[in-house]
Amino acid sequence: MKSQEKHPILYLEVYQENGEHRLPLHTSVVLFLLSYTESKSFEVFLVSSSTQSDTCESLKDHLPKFLEVSHVELECLPPLVRGCWLPCVLDETGRLCRAGLAVVLRHIINRTLEADPSKNDVLALLGFKKTCLKACAEVSKWTRLCELGIPLSVEEHLRNATNVETQLPLPILTLEQRLSEPVKVHNDDKIRRQKLKQQKQNGATTLPVGTMDNNLPQSNDRLELDAALAKLSMDADSGSATRESSEIRKVKTTELPPLEHVFAEGLYFTLTDVVLLPCIHQYLSSVQTHAEQVLDHLPRLLRWYSRVQEVPGVQRAAKACGITLLTPQTPPPRPSEPTAQHSSSSLLECEETCQQLPFVGGPRPTLTKLKESGIEAVFFPHPCPSWTLPWEHLPEAINPTEGKMSDVRAQRKRQQLNNLVAMVTDLARPGNTIVDFCSGTGHVGIVLAHALPDCQVILIENKEESLVRAQSRAAELGLQNIGFIQANLDYFTGPFDVGVGLHACGVATDMVMEHCVHARAAFVISPCCYGFIQNANKFSFPRSQRFQESLTYKEHMILCRFADQTAVQLPPERRLIGKQCMGLVDLDRSWAAEDHGYSVRVMTMEPESCSPKNNMLVGRPGQEREQSS
């Protein structure tokens, strides 16, 4: 019999192609990490729509031998898992699901370290301050490139491998360009001085600061690797023994040579390299077979691929996963082509370009322009301004004072919750599923689960610490109608009936609304951080057709900027203008939803003093647009 110790369950996708079982890249990446870390902390299930029982046997050459792997049909997955992108991990309680590649990989590392804290090589994968791939793909362009852009572009290439075009996939080109940029690491002064010393010893010419010589011999890329190893082996009390010569010490920091990439994030092997290796391996293998000349355009990527293979444990882990690493010829780096450089930069930098549009003047010209077009902020009356939860009779774990809030802030939080719970209670029906997006520590979702025991409540949050705290609070209350998902909003795909979000920051409000519209779910959302709104991957502003006909993007950003000026310490006139701008930004959002058949009301939470960001959007699907007259 198997051990009675219960492990979290790791679900990995497989699919069939031409009658054969295959692994998507994200599954290959997870298996490679499990192999590299030698983690035995999970039960592993391969998920497919196939009813065949030979799935694991047919893929055994790609599965590390130490793993116990089973097969499960898609239809048999737990509901919480079925509503998420794979890969995902369901914890021992069956109530907390972690979904998405980066979240799952970081969790594997953390569980491996819990089982064996001495694995320093595993700890190092998390990078400086343990932040490697921690920022979600919705806000981090680098995470999005590694977690989505490169795997998806490689899989697209593999589907058309025999029809290779001269144009390289943009994410691959972006990575090649990234590897050419100088490395910035914490406290790099000593490493850069060591590099300068080695350059002088090797007779290399010192280049102007911020530049790198693409024509240096290939062996010179060992300078960074040697310097990094020297730093790692440096004893804290051996400073005098390793002190550089006065000639080196006198060189100004601004004149030291830049550091070059050894690995994807700089000098050290991290989780990012683990994600990229299976993807880049499959891409290079395909290109080498079908269009070898393309490799001439990827010298830095090839050198990175070779360096990664030198990391202890990588060859072993690759072999265990059926990956036969290549030993390609690595041509010297060539100067970046202007077109390629521009294209790759655009993938990572287009959002900054939008954000950096200059603002001139105040909001009055924009407000006047909208008024001349017949557009003014309109707030519907609150249907139940005095409604309140019976806070004095609720368990302590529900009350916001249970956290570390001040009494004043807790009182305002209770007032905010009164507003959202009143609206959701009106919308929800027994048997409904309610999703609390950007749930934090669960203030909204836990109250709803307690107040609506006949509904299922799901809390979605990307920050693990917040979600674990919410789970602890729910367990203390004994709530049985609640589940938790640690994931990006995009990675939740399950059906639901009502979506709620309290102070969803910036475009998170628009993401929540899009999720609700796609699911034809009602919504109750209180926006926040209007000044952070900007064009993003999925959104462009203004949102609605009528606003698009009236305002430019820049003019809309002026509204967003001044919508944040509602703080109580500001002059009353400034706050009034801020409230107008808030109302107009949310009117644009409401009209965008109404373009999809929703009825939406923009109203003010009661009392208005409960928050400077006191707007609330309440939307119902499938009804005619309400007139705001």
C-alpha positions as CSV (number, residue, x, y, z in Angstrom):
1,M,0.0,0.0,0.0
2,K,1.1,3.6,-0.6
3,S,2.1,5.7,2.3
4,Q,-0.7,7.4,4.2
5,E,1.1,10.7,4.0
6,K,-1.0,13.0,1.8
7,H,0.8,15.0,-0.9
8,P,-0.5,17.9,-3.0
9,I,-1.6,16.7,-6.5
10,L,0.1,18.1,-9.6
11,Y,-2.0,18.0,-12.8
12,L,-0.1,18.2,-16.1
13,E,-1.6,18.3,-19.6
14,V,-1.0,15.8,-22.3
15,Y,-2.6,15.7,-25.7
16,Q,-2.9,13.3,-28.7
17,E,-1.5,14.0,-32.2
18,N,-1.6,11.5,-35.0
19,G,-2.6,8.8,-32.5
20,E,0.4,9.5,-30.2
21,H,0.5,11.1,-26.8
22,R,2.6,14.3,-26.6
23,L,3.6,16.7,-23.9
24,P,2.9,20.4,-24.3
25,L,6.0,22.6,-23.5
26,H,4.6,23.8,-20.2
27,T,4.3,20.1,-19.1
28,S,7.9,19.4,-20.3
29,V,9.1,22.4,-18.3
30,V,7.4,21.2,-15.1
31,L,8.8,17.7,-15.5
32,F,12.3,19.1,-16.1
33,L,12.1,21.1,-12.9
34,L,10.9,18.1,-10.9
35,S,13.8,16.2,-12.3
36,Y,16.4,18.9,-11.6
37,T,15.2,19.4,-8.0
38,E,14.6,15.6,-7.6
39,S,11.3,16.6,-5.9
40,K,9.1,13.8,-4.5
41,S,6.6,16.1,-2.8
42,F,3.8,15.6,-5.3
43,E,1.4,13.1,-6.7
44,V,1.5,13.6,-10.4
45,F,-1.4,13.1,-12.8
46,L,-1.3,13.4,-16.5
47,V,-4.6,14.9,-17.8
48,S,-6.1,14.3,-21.2
49,S,-9.5,13.9,-22.8
50,S,-8.5,10.4,-23.8
51,T,-9.9,7.3,-22.1
52,Q,-6.9,5.2,-23.0
53,S,-5.1,3.6,-20.0
54,D,-1.7,3.5,-21.7
55,T,-1.0,7.3,-21.5
56,C,1.8,7.0,-18.8
57,E,3.3,3.9,-20.4
58,S,3.6,5.6,-23.8
59,L,5.3,8.6,-22.3
60,K,7.6,6.8,-19.9
61,D,10.8,7.9,-21.6
62,H,9.8,11.5,-20.8
63,L,8.9,10.9,-17.2
64,P,11.6,10.9,-14.4
65,K,11.8,7.3,-13.1
66,F,11.5,8.4,-9.4
67,L,8.0,10.0,-10.0
68,E,4.8,8.0,-9.5
69,V,2.6,9.2,-12.3
70,S,-1.0,8.4,-13.0
71,H,-3.5,9.3,-15.7
72,V,-6.9,11.1,-15.2
73,E,-9.5,12.1,-17.7
74,L,-10.4,15.8,-18.1
75,E,-14.0,15.2,-17.1
76,C,-12.9,13.6,-13.8
77,L,-10.9,16.6,-12.5
78,P,-12.0,18.3,-9.3
79,P,-14.2,21.4,-10.2
80,L,-11.6,23.8,-8.8
81,V,-8.9,22.3,-11.1
82,R,-11.3,22.0,-14.1
83,G,-11.8,25.8,-14.0
84,C,-8.1,26.6,-14.4
85,W,-5.3,26.4,-17.0
86,L,-2.9,23.5,-16.5
87,P,-0.4,23.0,-15.0
88,C,-1.9,23.3,-11.6
89,V,-1.4,22.0,-8.0
90,L,-4.3,21.1,-5.7
91,D,-3.2,21.2,-2.0
92,E,-3.9,18.5,0.6
93,T,-7.2,20.1,1.6
94,G,-8.6,20.1,-1.9
95,R,-9.6,23.8,-1.5
96,L,-6.5,25.7,-2.7
97,C,-5.5,25.4,-6.3
98,R,-2.3,27.0,-7.7
99,A,-2.5,27.5,-11.5
100,G,-0.2,28.7,-14.2
101,L,3.4,27.8,-15.1
102,A,5.3,30.4,-13.0
103,V,3.1,29.9,-9.9
104,V,3.4,26.1,-10.1
105,L,7.1,26.1,-10.6
106,R,7.8,28.4,-7.7
107,H,5.5,26.2,-5.5
108,I,7.5,23.1,-6.5
109,I,10.7,24.9,-5.4
110,N,9.2,25.9,-2.1
111,R,7.9,22.5,-1.4
112,T,11.2,20.9,-2.3
113,L,13.0,23.3,0.1
114,E,10.4,22.5,2.9
115,A,11.3,18.8,2.5
116,D,15.1,19.5,2.4
117,P,16.2,23.0,3.3
118,S,19.9,22.1,2.6
119,K,19.3,22.2,-1.2
120,N,21.0,25.5,-1.9
121,D,21.1,25.0,-5.6
122,V,17.3,24.8,-5.6
123,L,17.0,27.9,-3.4
124,A,19.2,29.8,-5.9
125,L,16.6,29.2,-8.6
126,L,14.4,31.8,-7.0
127,G,17.1,34.5,-7.6
128,F,17.7,37.8,-5.8
129,K,15.3,38.3,-2.9
130,K,13.4,35.1,-4.2
131,T,11.6,37.2,-6.8
132,C,12.4,35.2,-10.0
133,L,9.1,35.1,-12.1
134,K,7.1,36.2,-9.0
135,A,5.5,39.1,-10.7
136,C,2.5,37.9,-12.7
137,A,2.4,37.9,-16.5
138,E,-0.4,40.5,-16.4
139,V,2.0,43.2,-15.1
140,S,5.5,41.9,-15.9
141,K,6.6,41.9,-19.5
142,W,9.5,39.6,-18.6
143,T,7.3,37.0,-16.9
144,R,4.9,37.2,-19.8
145,L,7.7,36.6,-22.3
146,C,9.1,33.6,-20.5
147,E,5.8,32.1,-19.3
148,L,3.7,32.7,-22.4
149,G,5.5,34.4,-25.3
150,I,8.3,32.0,-25.9
151,P,6.5,28.7,-25.2
152,L,3.6,29.7,-27.4
153,S,5.8,30.9,-30.2
154,V,7.9,27.7,-30.1
155,E,4.8,25.5,-30.2
156,E,3.5,27.6,-33.2
157,H,6.8,27.1,-34.9
158,L,6.7,23.3,-34.3
159,R,3.3,23.1,-35.9
160,N,4.8,24.6,-39.1
161,A,8.4,23.4,-38.7
162,T,8.9,22.5,-42.4
163,N,7.7,25.9,-43.5
164,V,10.4,28.0,-41.8
165,E,10.3,31.6,-42.8
166,T,13.3,33.9,-42.6
167,Q,11.5,36.1,-40.0
168,L,12.4,34.8,-36.6
169,P,9.5,34.5,-34.0
170,L,9.4,37.8,-32.2
171,P,9.7,36.4,-28.6
172,I,12.8,34.4,-29.7
173,L,14.2,37.6,-31.2
174,T,13.4,39.5,-28.0
175,L,15.3,37.0,-25.9
176,E,18.3,37.2,-28.3
177,Q,18.3,41.0,-27.9
178,R,17.9,40.7,-24.1
179,L,20.9,38.5,-23.9
180,S,23.0,41.3,-25.6
181,E,22.1,43.9,-23.0
182,P,24.5,44.7,-20.0
183,V,23.6,42.9,-16.8
184,K,22.6,44.8,-13.7
185,V,23.0,42.9,-10.5
186,H,22.9,43.9,-6.8
187,N,26.3,45.2,-5.5
188,D,28.1,44.4,-8.8
189,D,31.0,46.8,-8.2
190,K,33.5,44.0,-7.1
191,I,32.5,41.8,-10.0
192,R,33.0,44.5,-12.5
193,R,36.5,45.3,-11.0
194,Q,37.4,41.7,-11.2
195,K,36.4,41.8,-14.9
196,L,38.5,44.9,-15.5
197,K,41.5,43.1,-13.9
198,Q,41.0,40.1,-16.1
199,Q,40.6,42.2,-19.2
200,K,43.9,44.0,-18.4
201,Q,45.6,40.6,-17.7
202,N,44.3,39.3,-21.1
203,G,45.4,42.5,-22.9
204,A,41.8,43.4,-23.8
205,T,41.1,47.0,-24.7
206,T,38.8,48.8,-22.2
207,L,35.7,49.9,-24.0
208,P,33.6,53.0,-23.3
209,V,31.2,52.4,-20.4
210,G,27.9,50.9,-21.4
211,T,29.2,49.3,-24.6
212,M,30.2,45.7,-25.4
213,D,32.4,44.4,-28.1
214,N,30.6,41.9,-30.3
215,N,33.8,40.9,-32.0
216,L,35.8,39.8,-29.0
217,P,36.8,36.1,-29.0
218,Q,34.2,33.8,-27.8
219,S,36.3,32.7,-24.8
220,N,36.0,36.2,-23.3
221,D,32.4,35.4,-22.2
222,R,34.0,33.4,-19.4
223,L,34.9,36.6,-17.6
224,E,31.4,37.0,-16.2
225,L,31.2,33.3,-15.2
226,D,34.6,33.4,-13.5
227,A,33.8,36.7,-11.8
228,A,30.5,35.3,-10.6
229,L,32.2,32.2,-9.2
230,A,34.9,34.3,-7.5
231,K,32.2,36.3,-5.8
232,L,30.4,33.2,-4.6
233,S,33.5,31.7,-3.2
234,M,34.7,34.9,-1.5
235,D,35.0,34.6,2.3
236,A,33.7,37.5,4.3
237,D,36.9,38.0,6.2
238,S,39.3,37.6,3.4
239,G,38.9,41.1,2.0
240,S,42.6,42.1,2.5
241,A,43.8,38.9,0.8
242,T,41.7,39.6,-2.3
243,R,42.0,43.4,-2.4
244,E,42.5,44.7,-5.9
245,S,45.5,46.7,-6.9
246,S,45.4,50.5,-6.4
247,E,45.1,50.9,-10.2
248,I,41.9,48.9,-10.3
249,R,40.5,50.5,-7.1
250,K,41.0,54.0,-8.4
251,V,38.8,53.4,-11.5
252,K,35.4,55.2,-11.1
253,T,32.3,53.0,-11.0
254,T,31.0,54.7,-14.1
255,E,34.1,53.7,-16.0
256,L,34.0,50.0,-15.1
257,P,33.2,47.5,-17.9
258,P,29.6,46.4,-18.1
259,L,28.7,42.8,-17.2
260,E,27.4,40.5,-19.9
261,H,24.8,37.8,-19.7
262,V,25.8,34.4,-18.6
263,F,22.3,33.1,-18.0
264,A,18.9,34.5,-18.9
265,E,18.6,36.9,-15.9
266,G,22.3,37.8,-15.7
267,L,25.1,36.0,-13.9
268,Y,23.3,33.2,-12.2
269,F,21.3,30.2,-13.1
270,T,17.6,30.7,-12.1
271,L,14.1,29.4,-12.6
272,T,13.9,31.5,-15.8
273,D,16.6,29.3,-17.4
274,V,14.7,26.2,-16.3
275,V,11.6,27.5,-18.1
276,L,13.5,28.4,-21.2
277,L,15.7,25.3,-21.7
278,P,13.0,22.8,-22.8
279,C,11.5,25.5,-25.1
280,I,14.7,26.7,-26.7
281,H,15.9,23.1,-27.0
282,Q,12.9,22.1,-29.1
283,Y,13.2,25.2,-31.2
284,L,16.9,24.8,-31.9
285,S,16.4,21.1,-32.7
286,S,13.7,21.9,-35.2
287,V,15.6,24.8,-36.8
288,Q,18.8,22.7,-37.0
289,T,16.8,20.1,-38.9
290,H,14.8,22.3,-41.2
291,A,16.7,25.6,-41.6
292,E,20.1,25.5,-40.0
293,Q,21.1,28.9,-41.5
294,V,18.7,30.5,-39.1
295,L,21.1,29.7,-36.2
296,D,23.5,32.3,-37.6
297,H,21.0,35.0,-36.3
298,L,21.0,33.6,-32.8
299,P,24.6,33.6,-31.5
300,R,23.8,34.7,-28.0
301,L,21.0,32.2,-27.6
302,L,23.3,29.4,-28.7
303,R,25.9,30.5,-26.3
304,W,23.3,30.6,-23.5
305,Y,22.2,27.1,-24.5
306,S,25.7,25.8,-24.2
307,R,26.4,27.5,-20.9
308,V,23.2,26.1,-19.3
309,Q,24.5,22.6,-20.1
310,E,27.5,23.3,-17.9
311,V,25.3,23.8,-14.8
312,P,25.6,20.7,-12.5
313,G,22.4,18.7,-12.6
314,V,21.1,20.0,-15.9
315,Q,22.4,17.1,-18.1
316,R,21.1,14.6,-15.6
317,A,17.7,16.2,-15.4
318,A,17.4,16.5,-19.2
319,K,18.3,12.8,-19.7
320,A,15.7,11.8,-17.1
321,C,13.1,13.7,-19.2
322,G,14.2,12.2,-22.5
323,I,15.8,15.4,-23.6
324,T,19.0,14.9,-25.6
325,L,20.7,18.2,-25.5
326,L,22.6,19.4,-28.6
327,T,26.1,20.7,-28.9
328,P,25.6,23.3,-31.6
329,Q,28.4,25.5,-33.1
330,T,28.1,28.9,-31.6
331,P,29.0,31.7,-34.0
332,P,30.4,34.9,-32.6
333,P,27.8,37.6,-31.9
334,R,27.0,39.9,-34.7
335,P,25.9,43.5,-34.5
336,S,22.2,43.8,-33.9
337,E,20.3,44.5,-37.0
338,P,18.3,47.8,-36.6
339,T,15.0,46.2,-37.7
340,A,15.4,43.2,-35.4
341,Q,16.3,45.4,-32.5
342,H,13.4,47.6,-33.0
343,S,11.0,44.7,-33.3
344,S,12.2,42.9,-30.2
345,S,12.2,46.1,-28.1
346,S,8.7,46.8,-29.1
347,L,7.5,43.6,-27.4
348,L,8.9,44.6,-24.0
349,E,8.7,48.3,-24.2
350,C,5.5,49.3,-26.0
351,E,3.7,49.7,-22.7
352,E,6.3,52.1,-21.4
353,T,6.0,54.1,-24.5
354,C,2.3,54.5,-23.9
355,Q,2.8,55.3,-20.3
356,Q,5.4,58.1,-21.0
357,L,3.1,60.3,-23.1
358,P,3.5,63.8,-21.8
359,F,0.6,65.5,-19.9
360,V,0.1,69.2,-20.4
361,G,-2.4,71.2,-18.5
362,G,-5.4,70.1,-16.4
363,P,-8.6,68.1,-17.1
364,R,-10.9,71.1,-17.9
365,P,-10.4,71.1,-21.7
366,T,-11.1,67.3,-21.8
367,L,-14.2,67.7,-19.6
368,T,-15.4,70.6,-21.8
369,K,-14.9,68.5,-24.9
370,L,-16.9,65.6,-23.5
371,K,-19.7,68.0,-22.4
372,E,-19.9,69.4,-25.9
373,S,-20.3,65.8,-27.1
374,G,-23.2,65.3,-24.6
375,I,-21.1,63.2,-22.2
376,E,-21.2,63.9,-18.5
377,A,-20.7,61.8,-15.4
378,V,-23.9,60.3,-14.2
379,F,-24.3,58.5,-10.9
380,F,-27.4,56.3,-10.2
381,P,-28.9,56.5,-6.7
382,H,-27.8,53.9,-4.2
383,P,-30.7,51.4,-3.9
384,C,-30.0,50.6,-0.2
385,P,-27.7,53.3,1.3
386,S,-28.4,52.3,5.0
387,W,-28.0,48.5,4.5
388,T,-25.4,47.0,6.8
389,L,-24.2,43.6,7.9
390,P,-24.8,42.6,11.5
391,W,-21.1,43.1,12.4
392,E,-21.7,42.8,16.1
393,H,-23.0,39.3,15.7
394,L,-20.5,38.0,13.2
395,P,-17.5,35.8,14.1
396,E,-14.2,37.7,14.8
397,A,-12.5,36.1,11.8
398,I,-14.9,37.8,9.4
399,N,-14.4,41.3,10.9
400,P,-11.6,43.4,9.2
401,T,-10.3,44.2,12.6
402,E,-9.0,40.6,12.7
403,G,-6.1,41.8,10.7
404,K,-3.6,44.6,11.5
405,M,-5.8,47.5,10.5
406,S,-6.4,50.6,12.6
407,D,-9.8,51.1,14.0
408,V,-10.6,53.9,11.6
409,R,-9.5,51.9,8.5
410,A,-11.4,48.8,9.8
411,Q,-14.6,50.9,10.1
412,R,-14.2,52.1,6.5
413,K,-13.5,48.6,5.3
414,R,-16.7,47.4,6.9
415,Q,-18.6,50.2,5.2
416,Q,-17.1,49.2,1.8
417,L,-18.1,45.6,2.5
418,N,-21.6,46.6,3.3
419,N,-21.9,48.1,-0.1
420,L,-20.6,45.2,-2.1
421,V,-22.3,42.5,-0.1
422,A,-25.7,44.3,-0.4
423,M,-25.3,44.4,-4.2
424,V,-24.1,40.8,-4.5
425,T,-26.9,39.6,-2.2
426,D,-29.4,41.2,-4.6
427,L,-27.8,39.5,-7.7
428,A,-26.9,36.0,-6.4
429,R,-29.3,33.1,-6.3
430,P,-29.0,29.8,-4.4
431,G,-26.6,27.5,-6.2
432,N,-24.7,30.3,-7.9
433,T,-20.9,30.5,-8.0
434,I,-19.5,33.9,-6.9
435,V,-15.9,34.8,-7.8
436,D,-14.0,37.3,-5.7
437,F,-11.3,38.6,-8.0
438,C,-8.1,40.2,-6.7
439,S,-9.3,38.9,-3.3
440,G,-6.3,39.7,-1.1
441,T,-6.7,38.2,2.3
442,G,-10.4,37.5,1.6
443,H,-12.3,40.3,3.2
444,V,-15.0,40.3,0.5
445,G,-15.1,36.6,-0.3
446,I,-15.2,35.3,3.3
447,V,-18.1,37.6,4.2
448,L,-20.0,36.4,1.1
449,A,-19.3,32.7,1.8
450,H,-20.7,33.3,5.4
451,A,-23.6,35.4,4.3
452,L,-24.6,33.2,1.3
453,P,-24.2,29.5,2.5
454,D,-26.1,28.3,-0.5
455,C,-23.6,29.8,-3.0
456,Q,-20.1,28.6,-3.9
457,V,-17.5,31.3,-3.4
458,I,-14.1,31.2,-5.1
459,L,-11.3,33.6,-4.2
460,I,-8.7,34.4,-6.9
461,E,-5.4,36.1,-5.9
462,N,-1.9,36.0,-7.3
463,K,-0.1,36.7,-4.1
464,E,0.4,33.4,-2.2
465,E,0.9,35.0,1.2
466,S,-2.5,36.7,1.0
467,L,-4.3,33.7,-0.2
468,V,-2.9,31.4,2.4
469,R,-4.0,33.9,5.1
470,A,-7.5,33.9,3.6
471,Q,-7.6,30.1,3.6
472,S,-6.6,30.1,7.3
473,R,-9.4,32.5,8.1
474,A,-11.9,30.4,6.2
475,A,-10.8,27.3,8.0
476,E,-11.1,29.0,11.4
477,L,-14.7,29.8,10.4
478,G,-15.4,26.2,9.2
479,L,-16.6,27.5,5.8
480,Q,-17.4,24.6,3.4
481,N,-18.6,26.6,0.4
482,I,-15.3,28.3,-0.4
483,G,-12.4,27.6,-2.6
484,F,-9.1,29.4,-3.4
485,I,-7.1,29.8,-6.6
486,Q,-3.6,31.3,-6.8
487,A,-3.3,32.4,-10.4
488,N,-3.4,35.2,-12.9
489,L,-6.9,36.3,-13.7
490,D,-6.4,34.9,-17.2
491,Y,-5.7,31.4,-15.9
492,F,-9.2,31.0,-14.4
493,T,-11.5,29.8,-17.1
494,G,-14.4,28.2,-15.1
495,P,-18.0,29.2,-15.2
496,F,-19.5,31.6,-12.6
497,D,-22.6,33.7,-12.1
498,V,-21.4,36.8,-10.2
499,G,-18.0,38.5,-10.2
500,V,-16.9,40.9,-7.5
501,G,-13.8,43.0,-7.0
502,L,-13.1,45.5,-4.2
503,H,-10.6,48.2,-5.3
504,A,-9.2,46.3,-8.3
505,C,-6.2,48.3,-9.2
506,G,-5.9,50.0,-12.6
507,V,-6.6,47.8,-15.6
508,A,-7.4,44.9,-13.1
509,T,-10.9,46.4,-13.1
510,D,-11.1,46.1,-16.8
511,M,-9.8,42.5,-16.7
512,V,-12.4,41.5,-14.1
513,M,-15.2,43.1,-16.2
514,E,-13.9,41.3,-19.3
515,H,-14.0,38.0,-17.4
516,C,-17.5,38.6,-16.3
517,V,-18.7,39.7,-19.8
518,H,-17.1,36.6,-21.3
519,A,-18.9,34.3,-18.7
520,R,-22.1,36.3,-19.0
521,A,-21.9,36.9,-15.3
522,A,-23.2,39.8,-13.2
523,F,-20.6,42.0,-11.6
524,V,-20.1,44.3,-8.7
525,I,-16.7,46.2,-8.9
526,S,-15.2,49.1,-7.1
527,P,-12.3,50.4,-9.1
528,C,-9.1,51.9,-7.8
529,C,-5.7,53.4,-8.9
530,Y,-7.1,55.2,-12.0
531,G,-3.8,56.8,-12.6
532,F,-2.3,53.3,-13.3
533,I,-4.6,52.8,-16.3
534,Q,-2.8,52.5,-19.6
535,N,-3.1,50.5,-22.8
536,A,-2.1,46.9,-22.2
537,N,-1.9,43.6,-24.0
538,K,-5.7,43.1,-24.1
539,F,-7.0,46.6,-23.6
540,S,-6.9,50.0,-25.3
541,F,-8.5,53.1,-24.0
542,P,-11.0,54.6,-24.2
543,R,-13.0,51.4,-23.9
544,S,-16.4,52.3,-25.4
545,Q,-17.2,53.3,-29.0
546,R,-18.7,56.6,-28.0
547,F,-15.7,57.7,-25.9
548,Q,-13.4,56.6,-28.7
549,E,-15.3,58.9,-31.0
550,S,-14.8,61.8,-28.6
551,L,-11.4,61.4,-27.0
552,T,-7.9,60.5,-28.0
553,Y,-5.9,58.0,-25.8
554,K,-3.9,60.9,-24.4
555,E,-7.0,62.8,-23.4
556,H,-8.4,59.7,-21.7
557,M,-5.2,59.3,-19.8
558,I,-5.6,62.9,-18.5
559,L,-9.0,61.9,-17.1
560,C,-7.4,58.8,-15.4
561,R,-4.6,60.9,-14.0
562,F,-7.0,63.4,-12.4
563,A,-9.4,60.7,-11.3
564,D,-6.8,59.7,-8.7
565,Q,-7.0,63.2,-7.1
566,T,-9.8,62.5,-4.6
567,A,-7.8,62.2,-1.3
568,V,-9.4,63.9,1.7
569,Q,-6.5,66.2,2.2
570,L,-6.9,67.8,-1.2
571,P,-9.0,71.0,-1.6
572,P,-12.8,70.4,-2.1
573,E,-12.8,71.8,-5.6
574,R,-9.9,69.5,-6.6
575,R,-11.7,66.5,-5.1
576,L,-14.9,67.4,-7.0
577,I,-13.0,67.4,-10.3
578,G,-11.4,64.1,-9.3
579,K,-14.9,62.6,-8.7
580,Q,-16.1,63.9,-12.1
581,C,-13.1,62.2,-13.8
582,M,-13.7,59.0,-11.9
583,G,-17.3,59.0,-13.0
584,L,-16.3,59.6,-16.7
585,V,-13.7,56.8,-16.7
586,D,-16.2,54.4,-15.2
587,L,-19.0,55.6,-17.6
588,D,-16.7,54.7,-20.4
589,R,-16.2,51.2,-18.8
590,S,-20.0,50.8,-18.3
591,W,-20.8,51.7,-21.9
592,A,-18.2,49.2,-23.1
593,A,-20.0,46.5,-21.1
594,E,-23.4,47.8,-22.4
595,D,-22.0,47.3,-25.9
596,H,-22.1,43.6,-25.1
597,G,-25.7,43.6,-23.9
598,Y,-25.2,44.5,-20.2
599,S,-27.1,46.9,-18.1
600,V,-24.7,48.8,-15.9
601,R,-25.1,51.3,-13.1
602,V,-22.3,53.5,-11.8
603,M,-23.1,54.6,-8.3
604,T,-21.4,55.9,-5.2
605,M,-20.8,53.8,-2.1
606,E,-22.4,54.9,1.1
607,P,-21.2,56.7,3.0
608,E,-19.0,58.5,0.5
609,S,-16.3,58.9,3.2
610,C,-15.8,55.1,3.2
611,S,-13.1,55.6,0.6
612,P,-11.7,58.3,-1.7
613,K,-12.3,55.6,-4.5
614,N,-16.0,55.2,-3.7
615,N,-17.4,54.4,-7.2
616,M,-19.2,51.1,-7.7
617,L,-20.2,49.5,-11.0
618,V,-23.1,47.1,-10.9
619,G,-23.7,45.1,-14.1
620,R,-26.4,42.6,-15.1
621,P,-26.2,40.6,-18.4
622,G,-28.8,40.2,-21.0
623,Q,-30.9,43.3,-20.3
624,E,-31.5,46.4,-22.4
625,R,-29.3,49.4,-21.6
626,E,-30.7,51.4,-18.8
627,Q,-31.4,55.0,-19.5
628,S,-29.6,57.4,-17.2
629,S,-32.0,60.2,-17.6
